[in-house]
Amino acid sequence: MDIHTHKQIEDAIISCEPDDFSPQAHFLYAVAIHPWNTTSVNEEQWQKLEAAANHPQVVAIGETGLDKQRGANMVTQLALLERHATLAEKHALPLLLHLVKSSNELLRWNRERQRSVPMIIHGFRGNKQIAKQLLEAGFYISFGEHYQLEALECTPINHLFIETDTAEATIESIYAKIAIDKKITLPILEKQVFENYRKLFLRDKSL
C-alpha cells in the first residue's frame, strides 16, 4: 500500500487539492489545501473540500500541515491546520501532514488540543530526535524514497507507513529498501503496513 502519492495509481492514497478532486472508480483519495497554497484560500475551496470529505473514496484529509519555507505565515497555516483537523474529526478521517522545519509548532499545537483522529507525517526526512518526539506524541510516520536511517530505525513498524509521493521510484523498491534498513523480511513489513492502513483508513465503502 502506497500511503501518499500524486499519481493516479491503484493500491495508493492519491493526494489532491479540492479544485482538482475528480474521483475515478476504484481509486482512493486524500483531499486538502496544501500548505504551499495557503496564501490565497477562499470559501469556495472550503466548500469543495467539505463536499469531498463526504465522498466514499476519500479516506483522509491531506495533505495539510506546516511549512516554514513556503506558503502563508505560521499563524495562518496553524489556523488552516486547525480547520482541516476539525473537518477530519467531523468525518472520522485521518490527517496526512506535510511538515517542514515546523515540528515544534506542530507539537505545541497538538498539546493544546484534544485530538480524536490519527495523524501521519508524510515523507518524513527529519532526524531521530524529531522522530522520537513525534512518535511519543502519538503521530505515525510515513517514509518515502529519502530518509535518515536513524529516524527509520527508531520508528516501530506498527507506527510506520511507506509512500512514493512524487518520486520516480516504485513503491515496491521503497518497501524493499526499508525492509533491508529495518532488518526485517519484506513479507513482515508488507503485512504490518497493510494492517496499519486497515486500522487507520478503512471504513465501509462501496467503490
N, C-alpha and C positions, 0 to 999 in steps of 0.2 A: 504494500500500500504506500502510495506517494502522498504524504500528508499536505503538501503545498506545492503547486505548480501554476504557471501561467500558460501552459499549453493545453490544448483540447485533447486530452487522453483519458482513457478509462482507468479504473483502479487508482484514482487520484482525486484529490480535492482541488478543484480549479478556482483560483482566486481572481476576482474581478471587481471593478467599480460598479456602483449602481447603474450608471449610464450605459454600461457595457453588458449588463446581465441579460443574456438571451439564451436560456437553457436549452440544451439539446438532450434528446432522450438518452437515458441510462448514464448520464454524467452526474457528478456531484460537485457542488459549488460552495465557496465561501465568498461573501459579499461584504464590502465595507468601503469607506473613503480612506485611501492610503494617506499616511502622514505627509508624504511629499505634496499631496494635493489639498492641504488644509488651509491654504491662504485665501481661498475663494469658495467656501462651502455655502450652498443656498438650500432653502427649504424644499425645493423640488427634488434635489438629490436625496434628502432625508425621506421624502415621501416614497421615492423609488426604493430606497433601502428598506424601509418598513414593509413595503409590498413584497420585496424579495425575501425578507425574513420569514414570511408566511408560506413561501413556496416549498413543496415537499422535497425538492432536490437540493435545497440549501441546508447544509449540515453544520455550518459555522458562520460566525461573524468575523470577518477578517479580509485582508489584513489591515488592522488598525494598529495604533501604538504610538511610540515616541521616537523622534529623531532630531538630535541637536544640530545636525549638519544641513538638513533640508526641511522645507515646509514652514508653517507658521511658527510664531514664538511658542515657548513651552507652556505658557498659561493657556493659550488657545488649544494647543494639542492635548493638554490634560483635560480640558473641558470636553473636547470631542471624544477622547477616550472614554470618559465617564458616560457620555451619551451612548456610545457604542455598547458599553458594558451593561447599561440599563436595558437596551434593546435585546442584548443576548440573554439577559436574565428573564426578560418578559417571555421569550420563546424557548427558554431552557437550551440554549445553544452555546457551545464552547467559543472562546475568543482566541483567534490566531493573532499573535502580536509581533509587530515589527519593532525592533529595539536597537537603536544606535546611540551609543555614548549617553544613555539615559537610564541606566539601571538604578541609580539612587532615587531618581524621581519616580520610577515605576514602583520600586519597593515601598517608598513613602506613601504613594497613592494607595497601594494595596493594603498597607497597615491601617489606613484611615477609613476604610470602608469594609462592610461585611459582604464578602464575595460568596456567590451561590452557584457559579458556573466554573468549570475548569478553564485554565488559561495556558496557552502553549506559546513559548518563544520560538518563532520560526527562524531557520537559517542561522543558528547561534554560532558566532565566531569569537565570543569572549573567552576570558581566561578561567582557570579553575576556581579562583576565589569568587568571581561573579556567578559562575555556575552553581557553586555551593550555596550562595546567598539566595538565589532564585529557587533552588530545589527546597531549601529549608522553609521558604515562604509558600511552598505548595505548587509552584509552577512546574509544568512539563517543558522539556527542551527538545527541539527538533534540529537535527543536524543535516547539512547538505554536503556538497562536494568538498568544501573547505571548512576546516575547524581546527581548534587547538586540541592536541591529543590528550592533554591532562584534563581538559574540560569533559571530553568524551569519557575518559576513564572513570571520572568521579560521578557520572550520571548513571543511576541504576536503570536497568533495561525496562523496568515497569513504569518509568517516567520518561521514556525516550521515544521519539519519532524520527522518521527519515523522509527526506524530500529532495526534489530536483530544483525547485524554484525556477530560475531562468537558465540553469546550466545546460550545456550540451551533453554532459554525461548522462547515461541511462540510470534509472533508478536501481536496476539490477547491479550495476557496477558500484554504486554508492553503498548498497547493502553489503556487497562482498567486501569492500574496503573496511567498513565499520565492523563487520564480524571479525575480521583479522585483528583490527586495532583493539576491539573489546575482548579478544581471545576467547570467543565462543563460536560455536558452529553456526553456519548460515541458517539451517532449519530452526534452531532455537531462537535466533534473532527474529526471523520472519514470523514465527508463531507468536512471540511476545509482542512485537509491534502491532500485529493484527489484533491481538487481544486488547492492547491499549486503545487502538482505533475503535474496536467494537464497544468498549466500555464508555468511551467519551462521546462518540459521534453517532452511533447507530440508533435511530429511532424507527418506529413503524412507518414505513414509507411504501408507496406504490409508484415506482419509477416508470 
